[in-house]
Amino acid sequence: MIKDRQAELARKNLDRKLAFLREQSLPRPRGGWIRAIRDSLGMTSRQLAKRMGVVQSRIVALEKAEATDATTLKSLREAAEALNCQLVYALVPKAPLDEIVRDRAAAKALDQFGPVAQGMMLENQSLTTGQMHEELERLTAEILNEPLRYLWEDE
């Protein structure tokens, strides 16, 4: 229980840190960040190659790889350093983490409840919409009280 509470607090803390990034829209320049920064600084690919200790063709390949999502973090970090930049890397959830967890629990509750509701309907014992909603909420809460690692297991 203490572990779950710590995970919840960590999730809320991480969400606060990521909220700013979630609100931002920072599309990568068409030719990639390396090329955009290099061009903005008035630096040639030959000059960047020298700063990185590589041949010029490596810079051309690096810029192309970045523009097509085929580069590595290590390469980006090295280029950033040579361009006097900081590489910022983050995975930014599309929604608040608590919302993602709750949505997953609700989906699992629906998966569990669906066959039961179907069986009840076949036996002419179907619940009202309100009762079904209440039962889904109860199941969701029950799932959220379990360790979160079970949330991500597909049965």
PLY file of the C-alpha trace (Angstrom):
ply
format ascii 1.0
element vertex 155
property float x
property float y
property float z
element edge 154
property int vertex1
property int vertex2
end_header
0.00 0.00 0.00
2.85 2.38 0.84
4.52 1.49 -2.45
1.32 2.33 -4.35
1.04 5.67 -2.54
4.66 6.46 -3.41
3.99 5.58 -7.05
0.93 7.84 -7.05
2.92 10.75 -5.61
5.73 10.15 -8.11
3.16 10.08 -10.93
1.64 13.38 -9.79
5.09 14.98 -9.45
6.13 13.80 -12.93
2.84 15.03 -14.35
3.47 18.51 -12.91
6.90 18.58 -14.55
5.58 17.38 -17.91
2.47 19.59 -18.00
4.42 22.46 -19.54
5.80 20.25 -22.31
2.39 18.71 -23.02
1.03 22.21 -23.70
3.83 23.06 -26.14
3.90 22.33 -29.81
7.45 22.26 -31.09
7.55 20.59 -34.48
10.95 19.59 -35.77
12.17 21.80 -38.62
11.81 20.18 -42.03
15.53 19.49 -42.40
15.98 18.61 -38.72
17.30 20.50 -35.72
20.98 19.98 -36.48
20.65 21.55 -39.90
18.42 24.38 -38.64
20.80 25.32 -35.81
23.90 24.94 -37.98
22.39 27.14 -40.71
21.22 29.71 -38.15
24.74 29.93 -36.75
26.19 30.34 -40.26
28.24 27.17 -39.80
29.05 24.92 -42.75
28.80 21.15 -42.59
32.60 21.05 -42.96
33.00 23.31 -39.93
30.62 21.21 -37.85
32.45 18.07 -38.95
35.73 19.55 -37.73
34.18 20.49 -34.38
32.84 16.95 -34.01
36.04 15.29 -35.19
34.37 13.53 -38.12
34.43 13.82 -41.91
32.00 16.16 -43.69
30.06 13.27 -45.24
29.23 12.13 -41.70
27.45 15.45 -41.05
25.42 15.12 -44.25
24.47 11.58 -43.22
23.71 12.70 -39.64
21.41 15.51 -40.80
19.61 13.17 -43.17
19.26 10.52 -40.44
17.81 13.06 -38.02
15.31 14.31 -40.58
14.08 10.74 -41.15
14.04 9.64 -37.48
16.96 7.28 -38.05
19.59 8.80 -35.75
20.65 7.89 -32.24
20.53 9.93 -29.06
24.30 9.62 -28.86
24.73 11.23 -32.29
22.27 13.99 -31.42
24.07 14.62 -28.13
27.44 14.88 -29.89
26.06 17.26 -32.51
24.36 19.36 -29.83
27.62 19.66 -27.93
29.49 20.74 -31.08
26.75 23.33 -31.77
26.92 24.64 -28.18
23.41 23.31 -27.57
21.77 21.12 -24.99
19.94 18.00 -26.11
16.54 17.82 -24.43
14.95 14.38 -24.51
11.58 13.54 -23.00
8.61 11.26 -23.42
5.58 13.48 -22.97
2.31 11.70 -22.23
-0.57 12.86 -24.43
-2.78 13.13 -21.34
-2.14 13.46 -17.59
-0.74 10.22 -16.17
-3.62 9.82 -13.70
-6.03 10.06 -16.62
-4.12 7.39 -18.55
-4.20 5.09 -15.52
-7.91 5.71 -14.91
-8.78 5.17 -18.59
-6.88 1.89 -18.61
-8.65 0.74 -15.44
-12.03 1.69 -16.94
-11.21 -0.26 -20.12
-10.26 -3.32 -18.06
-13.47 -2.96 -16.04
-15.48 -2.84 -19.25
-13.67 -5.95 -20.53
-14.58 -7.77 -17.32
-18.13 -6.49 -17.15
-19.07 -6.89 -20.81
-19.51 -10.68 -20.82
-21.40 -10.56 -17.50
-23.79 -7.91 -18.82
-24.29 -9.95 -22.01
-25.10 -13.06 -20.01
-27.53 -11.18 -17.81
-29.25 -9.75 -20.87
-29.65 -13.22 -22.37
-31.21 -14.38 -19.11
-33.56 -11.40 -19.17
-31.91 -9.90 -16.07
-30.36 -6.85 -17.65
-29.43 -3.85 -15.55
-30.56 -0.29 -16.11
-28.09 2.13 -17.68
-27.54 3.71 -14.26
-26.86 0.34 -12.64
-24.42 -0.60 -15.38
-22.62 2.73 -14.95
-22.43 2.20 -11.17
-21.08 -1.33 -11.63
-18.44 -0.14 -14.10
-17.38 2.60 -11.66
-17.18 0.04 -8.84
-15.06 -2.32 -10.96
-12.82 0.56 -12.07
-12.23 1.59 -8.45
-11.53 -2.03 -7.52
-8.96 -2.32 -10.30
-7.33 0.96 -9.24
-6.92 -0.45 -5.72
-4.79 -3.31 -7.08
-1.07 -2.85 -7.75
-0.77 -0.81 -10.96
1.46 -3.36 -12.65
-1.63 -5.56 -13.15
-3.26 -2.78 -15.11
-0.96 -3.33 -18.07
-1.27 -7.09 -18.31
-3.37 -8.30 -21.19
-5.42 -11.32 -20.36
0 1
1 2
2 3
3 4
4 5
5 6
6 7
7 8
8 9
9 10
10 11
11 12
12 13
13 14
14 15
15 16
16 17
17 18
18 19
19 20
20 21
21 22
22 23
23 24
24 25
25 26
26 27
27 28
28 29
29 30
30 31
31 32
32 33
33 34
34 35
35 36
36 37
37 38
38 39
39 40
40 41
41 42
42 43
43 44
44 45
45 46
46 47
47 48
48 49
49 50
50 51
51 52
52 53
53 54
54 55
55 56
56 57
57 58
58 59
59 60
60 61
61 62
62 63
63 64
64 65
65 66
66 67
67 68
68 69
69 70
70 71
71 72
72 73
73 74
74 75
75 76
76 77
77 78
78 79
79 80
80 81
81 82
82 83
83 84
84 85
85 86
86 87
87 88
88 89
89 90
90 91
91 92
92 93
93 94
94 95
95 96
96 97
97 98
98 99
99 100
100 101
101 102
102 103
103 104
104 105
105 106
106 107
107 108
108 109
109 110
110 111
111 112
112 113
113 114
114 115
115 116
116 117
117 118
118 119
119 120
120 121
121 122
122 123
123 124
124 125
125 126
126 127
127 128
128 129
129 130
130 131
131 132
132 133
133 134
134 135
135 136
136 137
137 138
138 139
139 140
140 141
141 142
142 143
143 144
144 145
145 146
146 147
147 148
148 149
149 150
150 151
151 152
152 153
153 154
